[in-house]
């Protein structure tokens, strides 16, 4: 079948947006009804956060710098939990690889899948969306964009649907603490963290107890920082930290280089890194279409965690807005579900049934008690979407994630040295040739062309 009358505005060419383009192209290749998609990406390349940049603050066009990845990043979850069932890591690299790849390896894997269908042709790079208007009388959207390279506003475009796939890790949440404005050292948010080597020999305060606080603390110690103090708001992370990393309650004030904490203790530090999360920021959307939420495994107002229920007549979708254990595979099944709805392959239930479904998921959030209950909920969410689209693939990675959680608690320094088995191929990953704490060459070439000590038994 030819493309239908659906003309879709897709905002963002990161993993979520590219998954929509991929799923739509699969429909086209199968001779099924598909959408006509125009994707707008403000960066000069695809990949979203995986498009590493040295820039911080603003980009070359004066826009908020989207990227928050740092040079030394390695996956903090097993690749087997990120693996697309229709494009495995073995499909891409032609052989088994270790379970925790560095940044460059994961980006190469993503690009390999996207290049299967030559998806770049649908992306308008260096183009930012300035405003979206829902036209009630015509039941469509007017989208205003700007070509950043030429600094020119582009003519308005009309679309039947809008998909927001810009993520929620690009606008930092930066809390104020008494005295931090006169701290004599460097203060930065993790969004602007690029090189752990920058802090070699320096004593650090890490504010927050998130995944970024955990990983940046370990990265900095690996690269030779001084003592690292992690300041938590609610509770400790509970890991067996290596020598040189400790946790304390939330800081109360900063006095010169001296940090005061709620428990009455103090610490001397040379730099402060705020790992305090991000804001959901969609300035191009009117309030009636704008998702407003704190980080949640199920943001309120989204049917199936994806379809916006407030305004827009069931034609506005958000991809990848959840707090995340699952990532690439969750974005992909969300994209497949969205594709099915837009292209007429999946019929929506009535309004009351959708609202009831959302309410039931929100009630489930209240029952969560620990990381494993959170993993179980997100597993159910992903598998529910997979059932909705009749997927033939297994997206249940619950056991893998539980092993990952146990490995981290057992030893936060060595969990990346463990191996996992692929749900799709049943093949086990390789042991990396060098323990993560001693692996300083994170290039794709070194990682892929390694000579492993052995295949884990």
MOZI-V593042 format. One record per pair of residues at least 12 apart in sequence whose C-alpha atoms are under 6 Angstrom apart, sorted by sequence separation. I is the first residue (numbers start at 1). J is the second residue. D is the distance in whole Angstrom. If there is no record, write none. Layout:
BEGIN
i,j,d
I,J,D
I,J,D
END
This chain:
BEGIN
i,j,d
131,143,6
144,156,5
250,262,6
257,269,6
306,318,5
131,144,5
143,156,6
249,262,6
306,319,6
130,144,5
143,157,5
130,145,5
142,157,6
129,145,4
142,158,5
229,245,6
231,247,6
128,145,6
141,158,6
227,244,5
228,245,5
229,246,5
230,247,5
231,248,5
232,249,5
233,250,5
49,67,5
128,146,5
141,159,5
229,247,6
231,249,5
232,250,5
417,435,6
127,146,6
140,159,6
231,250,5
433,452,5
79,99,5
127,147,5
140,160,5
432,452,6
433,453,6
78,99,5
79,100,6
127,148,6
78,100,5
126,148,5
289,311,6
202,225,5
203,226,5
205,228,6
207,230,6
208,231,6
209,232,5
288,311,6
196,220,5
200,224,5
201,225,4
202,226,5
203,227,5
204,228,5
205,229,5
206,230,5
207,231,5
208,232,5
298,322,6
75,100,5
200,225,4
201,226,5
203,228,6
205,230,6
297,322,5
430,455,5
75,101,6
197,223,5
199,225,5
296,322,6
297,323,5
74,101,6
75,102,6
296,323,5
11,39,6
12,40,6
13,41,6
74,102,4
295,323,6
6,35,5
7,36,5
8,37,5
9,38,5
10,39,5
11,40,5
12,41,5
74,103,5
1,31,5
3,33,6
7,37,6
73,103,6
1,32,5
3,34,5
4,35,6
1,33,5
3,35,5
14,46,6
13,46,5
14,47,4
14,48,4
330,382,6
337,389,6
303,358,6
213,275,5
204,269,5
203,269,5
204,270,6
203,270,5
204,271,5
205,272,5
206,273,5
207,274,5
208,275,5
202,270,6
204,272,6
207,275,6
208,276,5
183,256,5
179,253,6
180,254,5
178,253,5
179,254,5
177,253,6
179,255,6
44,125,5
44,126,5
39,122,6
40,123,6
41,124,6
42,125,6
43,126,5
38,122,6
39,123,5
40,124,5
41,125,5
42,126,4
189,273,6
190,274,6
39,124,6
42,127,5
185,270,5
186,271,5
187,272,5
188,273,5
189,274,4
190,275,5
41,127,6
42,128,5
185,271,5
187,273,6
40,127,6
66,170,5
173,277,5
173,278,5
172,278,4
173,279,6
171,278,5
171,279,6
169,278,6
168,280,5
68,191,4
71,194,6
70,194,4
71,195,6
56,192,5
17,165,5
16,165,6
8,159,6
7,159,5
8,160,6
7,160,5
8,161,5
9,162,5
10,163,5
11,164,5
12,165,5
131,284,4
132,285,5
163,316,6
6,160,6
8,162,6
11,165,6
12,166,5
130,284,5
161,315,5
162,316,5
163,317,5
164,318,5
165,319,5
163,318,6
239,409,5
222,437,6
82,328,5
82,329,6
16,319,6
34,343,6
19,332,5
23,336,6
16,331,5
20,335,5
19,335,6
100,416,6
99,419,5
99,429,6
98,429,5
97,429,6
98,430,4
96,429,6
97,430,5
98,431,6
98,432,6
85,424,6
105,444,5
102,442,6
104,444,6
80,422,5
END
